[in-house]
Amino acid sequence: MECNTAYQGKRNTTEEHWQTIKEHGFLDIAKVDIMDEEGDMTIPVQDTTWIKYDRVGTHLANYDFLINLAHFKGHAMGGFGGVIKNMSIGVASSAGKAYIHTAGVTENVNDLWSHIHNQDGFLESMAAAAQGVHNYFGNGQRVLYINVVNNLSVDCDCDAHPADPEMSDIGILASLDPVALDQACVDLVFNYPSKEGDNSAALIERINSRHGIHTIEHAEKIGLGKREYKLVNIDGEQMLNTLNKNHLSLLVRNKGITTQHTNRGVLDLVQLIDSQPDRLKGAIVADKLIGKAAAALMIAGGVKEVHTNLICTPAKQLFEQAGIPVFAKEEVEQILNRDRTGQCPIDAQLNNIESVEQCVEILRNLPKPN
């Protein structure tokens, strides 16, 4: 379900919109509703600083529950688009889109581009309109918010020629709080461990140059939600549960394929780096316990995310320095040997070593187990 656009293109009239839907094959996989096909209606907004109401498609009244599925990415006007933008601009009719974009100046789409000078007013109007739809569905009791944080171009999908993404996909996030969700996605972009060929700088610049964070700031201010959040990785939790239940030592998930490993110590990681280096690159891994040796090998292999029952402080510090998120149920000062009489002998070899490269070199030169 969506509404007609307020700009020229193949979705600004109902007739062209339906034709575009057919050309893309959407009718073959789902029912589609152009909500302002039969006109629009107004719903109240709590924040009337700029807009005095929200104008949405009349078909919105046909629904008692809303799943807001947004593609999180950059945006030429808003800096970024997530669930708040989708809830406001996406649900608004053509006239409603013009009204939000111009911060309440006009509903006339032909006058839209003459009244877009009030950037913060536009951003605050998006937050207000999103809250209007949120409240329409039982003050958010009948709404689920999902951001797909993939294909992270600086431009919106509505752009005819969007720039290619300069950073890798992050994943899919969901919440009942749209403010917390958009904030979490922005934080993941701003804290992204950029490197050559995989860099979030362009998207960060786009968000900053449009003052994009102000949408979230205002949304919290007017009570749409809270910017505080706690990330819970469902994939990682499931992987760790599988690992523990089946008495495995390591699970590696990459590009939809999960491999199971059972060797003790760091042998599996060494073998993967030597024989299947692409297997670890960009992977989510679950390991029973992680010492400094395992951490160094995972970082060298290019893992994206780590889940474990137990991690030692030096290992956690290595991950933090590399910008790799790690989720551990327990942290200890050091990993013990199998007799629990002292430190793990492999980790002991790395006690005074600071760099990952040096750690890996030492591990490669250790005697191979029989």
N, C-alpha and C positions, 0 to 999 in steps of 0.2 A: 504494500500500500504506500502511495506517495501522492504528491500533488503536482500540478503543472508548474513549470518554472516561470520566473519573472524576466528572464533574459531570452534573447533570440536563440533559436536552435531547433532541435528536433523534438523537444518536449514542452514547448511553451504554449501549444494548443492541444486540446484533447484529441483531435483527429491525428495530428502528427505524433503525439505521445503514444497512442495505441499502435500506430504503425511501427514506431521504434521498438515497442515492447514485443511485437510480433517478429520483427527482424532479428531480434536478439534471442528468440526462442524461449522467452520467459513463460509464455502460456503453455508450453509443453511440460513444464516442471511444477507450475504452481498457479493458483488463482491470483489475479492481479486486480487491484482496485485503485483507480485514479479518484482520490477522495473529493476533489472539487469539480468533478465532471458535471455534476448537477447543481453547482453553485457553492457558496461558502456561508459560514455563520461565525458569529463572534462568541468567544468564551472569555470569562473575566480573568484579569491578571492581578496578582497581589501587589506587585511593584508597578506603580504608575508614573515613575519618574519621566519616562519618555513615551512609551506606548500606553494607551488607556484601555486596551483590550487586545486579544489575539484573534486574528481572523484565520480560520481553518476550514478545510473541506467539510461539507455537510455530512459526508459518509462517516466521519469520525464518530458520529452518534450511534453508528451501527455496532460498535465494538465495546466490550466491557473489560477487556484486558489488552495490554499493549506490550509487545516485545520490541524494544528499540535496538535494532541491530545496525551498528554504524561502522563504517570504514574509517578508522583513525588515520589521519595523514595531514599534510600541510594544506593551507588554503590561502589564496591570493588576497582575500579581504580580511578574513578572521584570524589569520596566522596559522590556525589548525582547525580541523573539524573532528569532533567526536560525538558523543551521545547528546551533549547539550545543544550543539548546533543542529544535530539531526532532529532533536525533539522540537526545536523552534522553527528553523528554516524548512526542514523536511516535511513537517506536518502542516505548515502554513500554506494557504492557497496562494495563487499568483499575487493577488492584492495584498495578502498577509505578508508575503516575502518582501514586497516593496515597502510596506509599512515598517517592518523590522529593520531593513537595510537603511532606511532613511531616519531611523530613530523617531518614528511617529510623525514625520512631516507629510507624507503622502502615501496613498494606496494605489496611485496611478502608476502602472508599470512603465508608461511612456515618459514619466517625469523622474523615474528612479535615479538615473545616473547624474542628474543635476543636483542631487541632495545627499551625497554620500561623504560629505566633509567631516561629519561628526563621528570619528572612529570609536571613541569610548562610548558614545551614545548608542552606536550600533551594537557593540559588544554587550553592553548592559541590557539592551533591548532583547538580544538573543537569550540572555539568562532569564529575563522576565517572561518571555514567551514560553520558554521551556518549562518554567515553573507553572505557567497557566495550564499547559497540557498535563503536566505531572499531577497537579491538583485536580484536574478534570477526572482523572482515573483514581478517585478515592485518596487524594493526597499521596499518591505514589504507591498505595497498597496493591494496585493492580498493574504494576509496571515492572519489567525486568530490563536491565540495561546491559548491553554487550558491545565491546569495542574490539574489532579485528585490527590488530596493530601490525599489519603486513603491507607489503608493497608501498613503502613509506616515501612517496614522492612529496616534494614541497608543494605540489599543486593538487587541487581537488579533482575528483573523478569527472566533474562537470566540465573541466577544461578540455577543449578539443585536442590539444597537444600537450599533455602534462609532461613535466620533466621526468626523466628516469630516476628511480630511487638511487641514492648514494649510500644507503646503509641497508643492512640485512633485516629480514623480518624479525619481529620480537615475539608475537604470539597472539593469543586471544584472552581478553580479560572480561570479567562480568561482575556486576554488583547491583544491589538495590538502591545504591546512592550514586546518582549521576555525577555529582561534584567530586566525590572520592575517586570515582572511576577515571574521569578525565584527568584529574591531578596525578593519579598513579601512572597513567600513560605518558603524560608530559615528563614526569620524573624519570621514567625509563629511557626516554629520548635524551634528556639532558645529562643523565648519568651513564649513557651508553659508552662502553669501552672502545672508542673509535681507533681505527688504525688505517693505514693506507689502503684505499680501495673499499673501505667499509667505514664510512664516516658520517656522523650525525650533524656535523657543523652546518650544512645547508638548511636542514630542517629547523635547527635551533635558531639560526639567523632569521628564518621566515617567521617563526613564532615571536621572537623578540621584536622584530621590525614592525610588526602589526600590533604589538602590545597584547598578544593573544592570551596571555595568562590572566588578563583583566576579566575575561568572561568568567573564569573560575572564581576569581576573587569576588566579583559581584554576586555570583550565584550563591556563594557561601554567605555573603553579607545579607542577602534577602531571605535566607532560610531554606534554599532549595536542598542543601546538603552540607556536609562537612568535608574539608580538605584532608583531614587526617584519615589514615587507612592502614590496614594490615594486609600484606600480600600473602596469599595462601596458594601454593602451587599444587594443583590437583594432580597433574601428571607425575610430579615428583613424589607426592605422597603415595600414589598408587604404585609407582615403581618400587619405592622403599618397602611397602607392604608386601609386594610380590617377592622381593629379594629375601625378606625375613621369613616369609611363610615357606619358601622353597629352599631355604638354607643355601642361598647363593652368595657369592662374594662380590659380584659386580654386575650391574645392568647398564647397557649403553643404548640409548634411543636416539636415532638420527634419521631424518627424512622418512619418518613413519615406520621404521624398522627397529625392533628391539632385539638385541642379542644378549644371551645369558652366559655368565662366566663363573667358574667354580674354583680356580686355582687360588692357593693361599698367597698372602703378601701382595707384591706389586708385579708378579710375573705376567698376569693378564694385560696390564697396562703396557709393560715393556714389549710384549708380543704385538699388541695392537699398533704401537708407534712404529715398530720395525717392519711389520708385514702389511698392515692396513692403516696407514696414516690418515686417510680421509674418514675413517670410521669415527674418530674422536672429534674431528674438526666440526664445531658447531653443535655438538651433541649434548644432551641432558644425561647425566650419569647418576646412578645410585650405587653407593659403596657401603659395605657393612661398617667399616671404620676407616678413617683417613688420617694417616700420619704425614709428616713433611715430605717423605719420599713419594707417596701416592699423589699428594697435591702438586708437587713439581712436575710429575709425569703428566698429570691431567692438564696443567697449564701449558706445558710444552706441546701437548696434543691438540690444544685449541678448543677445549670443551666450553660450552656456553653456560652451563648451570650444574650445580652439584647438590646432591641430597645424601645424607648419611645419618646413621644412628649416633656416631661418636667421632669427634674431631679433636685434634690437639691444637693448642693455641698457635704454635709456629705454622702449622698448615693453614689455619684460618687466616693468619696474617699474610701468607703468600697469596691466597685467593683475593684478599682485599686489595693488595697491591696491584694485582692483575685486573681488578675490576670485574671479577667473576662472582656472581651471587652464589652463596652457599647456605644451605638450610640444614642445620644440625640439631638433633634432639638433645645432645649433651656435649659440652666442651670440657676437656681436661688439659692438664699441663703438658703431659706427654703420653704417648702410646707405649704400653708395657709389652715386654716379651711374653712368650707363650706360657712361661712358668710364673709370670707376674712377680718376678724378683728384681726387675730393673727395666730400663728403657729398651724398646725395640732396637735390636742391633743395627738394622738398616738405617733407621732414623738417627741413631747415635753417630753414624758416619757423616751426618749433615749438620751437626749442631752449630758449627761455626761458619756455615756457608750461607751467604745472603742471596745470591742470584739463582734463579731457576736454571739457567744454562749450566752453571757449575754443578748444581745438584744432579742434573740429568747426566752430565759427563761422569761424575763419580759413580752413579748407579750403573751406567753402562760398563764400567770397568770392574764391578764387583763380580766375584765368582758366581757362575750360574749354578742354581740348585740341581741336584741329581734327579 
